[in-house]
Amino acid sequence: MRTVKLGLIGAGGIAQSHCGTLANIDGAEIIAAADLVPGNLERAKERWGIKNTFTDYNEMLKMDEIEAVYVCTPTGVHSAPTVAALNAGKHVFCEKPMEATLDAAAAMWRASVENDKILMIGLKLRYSPQVIKAKEVVDAGTLGDIYYVETVADRRRGNPGGSFIRKATAGLGASADIGVYALDTALYLMGHPKPVAVSGITSNYLSLHNNWNPALRETEVEDFGVGWVVFDNGARMVFKTCWCMNMDSLGGTIFLGKKAGLRVGVGEVRGPQNGVRVYGDKNGEIHDETYTEFKSVNVFHEEDSAFIDAVREGKPSPIDPYGVLLTNVIIQGVIDSSEADGREVEVTVPTL
C-alpha cells in the first residue's frame, strides 16, 4: 500500500487530533509542518516526529514529496493556505468551517475545481452513525419531500475564547464554529437544495456582559445567531446556534416531510435526546421508529481515513466542497441580514 506523504499547515490545537489519528492510519505520514508559532513546530518535532518544519507554508509547498496537505489554521485564515496548496498541485483537507466569508470559501472551491484536486472540509459528523442512519432513512424515501427543517447547535456556557473570539483570526463566532455542523447536517440530509433568501439576527451580548469569565468580554464575533432560510425548491429552514444563552436548549434538529418526520441528535447537533427518531404512520395509525443503539465510532479516524484513501486511489472528495459552500452562503446571509436590521436578503450561490 502506497504511503501518502502529508504536509501540515497550522500545528496548533485541532492539528493535534489529526496528528494523533494519522499516526494510527497505515499508509499516511506527515513529513512536514508549517506554523508561525515556534512552540507549535517544536511540539510537531518532539511529539509527532515531523522532521521538516517551516515558518512559511509556501516554502513547505515546494516539497515535491508532499502529495496532500492538512490546513488546521484558524477559520479566518483557511483560504490563503488552501488555495496556495491546491495551486501547488496538492490535495487539501481543511478543518471546518470552510472560511469566514463567502468570497474566501468560493475561492477555495474554485481552486479545487480548476486544479482538479481534492478539497475535503473536516465535518466529522458526516461519519457519525446517527447521521449515516438518518441519511439512509431520507434516501429510502421514508420522509418524502422535506418542506420544513429546524437545525440547532447550542451551548449554555460554551464560548471557547482565545483565537475563536477574534475577528482577525476567526472572522466568525458560533455560526461557523458549531453552527456549521448543524447546517451541514441539515443540507446533507435535504440533498443540498439551493438557498435563495435569508433573514437573521446575531449578537454577542452575553459574552460581552458575562460574569463568569472576564476574558470573554473581549469577544469580537457573534455568540448567538438565528436564520430563516428560503430554498429554491420551496423548503424553509430555521437555523439556530449559540455559545452562550440563559436557557437549557434552543430546541432540536427536525425534518418535516410529506410522508414522515425525522429528529436527529448527535454531538454538536444537539436535541432533547441523542439518536434518530422517525415519526410516521402505518395503515392510518401513528407509527414511530427509534434508533438509539449505535456503536462508538472515532469520527476523526473515519474522516481522515476517507481522505487518505481518496488521495491514494484517485477518488473524488469524500465530502463535496460545493455542498459545504452552501453553509457559507447561509451564514453570510445571516450576517448580512443582521447588519441590515434583520431584513431579508437575497443570496447567490457562487459559480465557476
Secondary structure, DSSP 8 states (H G I E B T S, - for coil): ---EEEEEE--SHHHHHHHHHHTTSTTEEEEEEE-S-HHHHHHHHHHH---EEES-HHHHTT-TT--EEEE-S-GGGSHHHHHHHHHTT-EEEEESSS-SSHHHHHHHHHHHHHHT--EEEE-GGGGSHHHHHHHHHHHTTSS-SEEEEEEEEE-SB----GGGG-TTTTSS-HHHHTHHHHHHHHHHHHT---EEEEEEEEE-HHHHT-SS-GGGGG--S-SEEEEEEEETTS-EEEEEEESB-SSS-S--EEEEESS-EEEEEBTTB--SSSEEEEEEEETTEEEEEEE-------HHHHHHHHHHHHHHHT---SS-HHHHHHHHHHHHHHHHHHHTTT--EE------
